[in-house]
Amino acid sequence: MNLAGSKLALYMEGGFEDGTAKLGMGVLRYSPFEVVAIVDSNHVGGSLSALSGIDRKVPIVGSVADAHTLGADVLIIGIANPGGFIAEDWWPSLNEALRLGLSLVNGMHEFLADQIPPTALVREGQFIWDVRRPPIEGRTGTGAALSLSARRVLMVGTDMSVGKMTAGLELHRAALAQGVKSSFVATGQTGIIITGSGVPLDAVKIDFGAGLIEQEVMACSNAELIVIEGQGSLLNPASSANLSLIRGSCPTHLVMCHRAGMENLRRFPWVTVPPLGDLCRLYEDLASACGAFPRPTTAGICLNTFGLSMEDAESECRVLESEVGLPVCDPIRHSVDQILARILA
């Protein structure tokens, strides 16, 4: 679904405090469409830049009615909570949005359209988009992506929520700026909302995961570069997406994503992050399957340095670069051109 022409409001109540505003932050950073308001009663009148580091001038208001007054006609749930459920305390705002004629965009596993009767839609053209509703038809993978001449770059990582989508979109942007015919394959709810297409990989039957990724990659057959958004991590006990992504895209290159200073997984502190060079080789080994498939090359590491000073961020990148022998950058603070050059070489 394409949100072109819509005026967006982001429901981010409490998301800045507990770190669940990931979806809204992605839309703020990358959506080409107009965002007229953020709904968060904890920060009414506050500075988005101060809260998030995103240099986009969007007012923070206390209610959906305030966002509607500013012209919003679509409300996006900007929260990405563990488990993907609709919280009970969101319903007053969601119902208010419906009464005012706003359309709803929902990235949760729990679907709004199953709970809201069609009679609740009061405006012509008003809609409910459950982004994670999986395709009706699926198919198994065939390895067809191996036939493409395009470079296929899969973003991988040490954990969930370390910046794989951000790094992929920055790489895609940099390629376009250099005149490269680049396509971005979204595989999560935020990327799908931003680009209007993709596969909600964590919501599809696991047998069809590789096939649906393959289908999206093959649809980019005219591109010179295909950047595939990563999901989860081989280290995370709750993650199952990596093999579907690897087999569906048959990557020629990998980019490792990591959060600076993260020595253990946040939700599973008993899992220690191994040396990144070793983890890069593990992903390459899995992709090659003892030589059954072409072995991808790790082109570099994208390091999420949010919360560090510029000086400390630069130091972290240089130290890691010397350890792994690969280009390392924060894709938000630095250029990704070195990594892109290795991919295009």
N, C-alpha and C positions, 0 to 999 in steps of 0.2 A: 504494500500500500504506500502511495506517495502522499506526503503531507505538504507538498508544494502549495503555496497560497494560504496556508493555515497560519493562524496566530497562536502560538503555543504558550501554555502555562505549565510549569513544572511543580508537581506536588512533592515537596521534599521535607515535610514535617519531621523534625528530629534527626534527619539524615546527616547533618553536619556533625552532630555530637557523637553518634555511634558508628560513623564510617560507612553507613549503608546508602549514601546518596550517589553511589557509583553511576547509576543509569543517568540521573539528572546531570551529573558532571560531564559525562560523555556527550550528551546532547548539547550542553552549553559550549563545550569546547569545539565540537565538530559539525553540528547540524547547520546546514546552509539556510534554514528557515528562521523566521522571526520568532524570538522568544520574548514575550511582553511582560512576564512576571514569574517570580518564584513564590510559591506559597509555603511559608514557614513562620509560624507565629512566634517562634523563639528569637527571630532575627529581623523583625519588621524594621524597615528603614536602614538595615545594615549594608555593609559593603561586600558584594560578591567577591571582589578581588582579594579583600582581606581574609575572607573565610576560605577561599578555595585556590587562590593564585591564578584564577582565570580572568583575563583582562577583557571582560565583556560587560557592558553596562546594562544590567537588568535589575529592575527594582524588586525588592523582597517585600511581600505583602502578607497580611495576616489571615486572609480568607480567600476562598474561591470567588466569592462575590466581588472582592476587590480586584482580582485578576480579570474577571468578566468586565468590570468597569473600564479596565485598561485595554479592552478589545479582544481578550482571549476567546477563541472558539474551540480549542482543543485542550484538554487537560491530560498531561502525561504523568503517570505515577513514576516519579523519579527515584524511587527507592528500590534497591535490590537486596532484599533480606535473605538470610539463610533459610532455605526451604521454599522460598517463593510463594508465600501465602498472603492473602488479603487480610490485613490486621483489622480487628473490630473497630478500632478508633479512627480508621480511615473512612468508614461508611458515611458519617455525616457530611464530610466534604465531597465524597463521590455522589451522594444523593443531591446535594446542592448543585453540583455541576450539571447533573441530568436535568434538574428543574429549570436551570438557566439556559438549557439548550446546548451545552458544551458536549462535544464528542469526547470519548475516553480512550486512552491508549494504555494498555496494561501489559507489563512484561513479566508478570508472575506466572508460576505454574498453575495457580488457581484461576479459573476463567470467569470474567465478569459477565460475559454474554449468557452463561449458564444460570446466572443468578438474577439477572435484570430482565424483566419482561419487555417485549417490543413496545408496549404501551407507555413505557417510561421515557421513550424518545419523543420529544415534543417539537422538534424542529426538522424540517425537510433537509435531508442530507446528513443529519446527525448519525453518528456511527459509534460502535464499540469495536476496537481492534485488540484482540487477544493475541499478542505477538508470538507467544510460545505455543499456540495451537499448531500441532504438527501437520504436515501435509497428509491428505487423505490417502494418497497412493505412495508407496515406497518401492525401492528396488535394491537389490544387492549390488555391491561393487564388482567391477570387472578389470580394474587396472587400466582403464582407457586413458587416464591422464598421462600415462607414459608416452602416448603417441604425439603429444603436443610439443611444439618447438619452444614455447614460452618458458621462461624461467619461472619456477613455482616456489614461492617462499612461504614456509609455514612458521608462524610464531609459536615458540614453545616456552616453557617457563618452569620455575622452581615451585610455584604455588598458584592457587587461584588469586585473582585480584592483585596481580603484580604489574599490570600494564601491558598485557599482550595486545589488546585492541588498540590502545593508544600508540604503541610502537608500530603496529601494522599500518594504521592510518597515516602516521607521520612518514613512514617509508613510501607509502602510496602517493602521498602529496609531493614528496621530494622527487619521485620519479616523474610525475606529471609535470613538475616545474622544469625538469630537464628535457621535456619533449618526448619522454618514453610513453608508449601506449600501455598504461597500467590499469589493471582492474583489481578491485578489492572484494573478496568473498567474506561476507559477514556470517558468523556462526553462532552468535549470541544475541539476546534481545536488544541490547543497546546498539550494536552495529546494524542490526536490521532496521531499527527505528531511524537511525541516521541515514542509511543508504536506501531504504525502502524495499530491500530484497535480501535473501539469504536463507539459511537453514537454522532453526532453533534446535541445535544439535542435542542439547541436554533434555529435549522433550520428545525425541523420536525413538521408535523401537530400535534397539541396539543392532539388530540384524540389518537395518536399512541405513545406518549412519554413514558408512563408507560410500554407499551408492548415492545417497543424496548429496554428499560433499562432492563426489565425482561429477554429478549432474551439474552442480553450480560451477565447478571448475571448467568443465567442457563447454559451458555456455560462454566462457571468456576466451574461446579458442583464437580469436583475432588479436588478442593482446600479446605484447612482448614480455610483460611481467604480470604475474598473478600473485597477489599477496593474500594469503589465507589467514584469517583471524584464528588464533589459538584458543583453546579452552582447557582449563584444569592443569594438571601436572602428573607426571609419572610418580612423583613422590607423595601425592595426596591420596589417602585411603578412600576419599569420597568421589574421586574422579575416574571416569571411564571413557572419556572422549578421545584420548590421544591416538589410539589405534585406528579409529574411524577416520580421523583427520589425516593421519599418515598414509593409510591405504587409499583413501579417497582422492587425495591430492598428489600422491607420489612425488613428494617435494624434491626439487633439485638443490634447495638451500634451506637452512634453518637459521632462525635468529633467537637466541636465548634471552629471556626476560627475567629480571630479578629485582627484588627490593633491597636497596643498600642497607647493610647492617643486619639483615634478617638471617639468623643462624638456625632458627627452628621454625616450623610451620606454625602460623598463628592459631589455627583451630586444633592443631595436633602437635603440641609442643614437644612431645616425645620423638617426633621425626626431625632428625638433624639434616640440614642442607649439606650435601657433600661438596667437595671442591667442584667449581663450575666447569672446569675442563673435563673432569670425569663425567659429569652429567651430560655435557654436550656429546661426548663420545657414546654414552648410553643411548641417547636419542638417535644418533647416526646408526648405531648397531641395530637398534630395533627397526629402523626404516629399511636398512639393507637386508635384514633377515639372513645373515650368513652368506650374502652374495646373491640371494634370489632376486633382489631388486637393486637398481643402481643406488649407490651410497650418496646421500646428500652431503653437502659441505656446510658447516656452521660458519656463517659470514660475519658474525659479531655478537656482541652482548648489549642489550638495552637495559640500563640501570635506572630504576625509579629512585630518585634522590629527594623526593618530596620531604620537606621538613628540615633538610640540611641547608647550611649556608652555601653560597656559590663556591666559596673557597674549599669547603669540606667536600662538596659534590665533585668538584674537579679532582681533588686528591683521591677520593674513592675510585673514580674512573681510571685514573692513571695507575693506581696500585693494582687494580684488577686486570688492567690491560697487560701489565708486566707479568702477572701470574699466568694468564691464559694465552698470551701471544695473539690476541684478536683485538680488533677495534672495539672500544667500549665508550658508550655515550648515554647521557640522559636525553631521550628523544624530544622532551619538552624544552630543556635548557640548552641543548647543543644541536648541532647539525647531525643528521644521520647519513650524510653524503659519503663518509668513509665506508660505512657498511654497504650502502647502495653500490659504490664503485666495485667492491669485491663481488657483489652479485652479478653486476653487468659485465665484469671483465671476461 
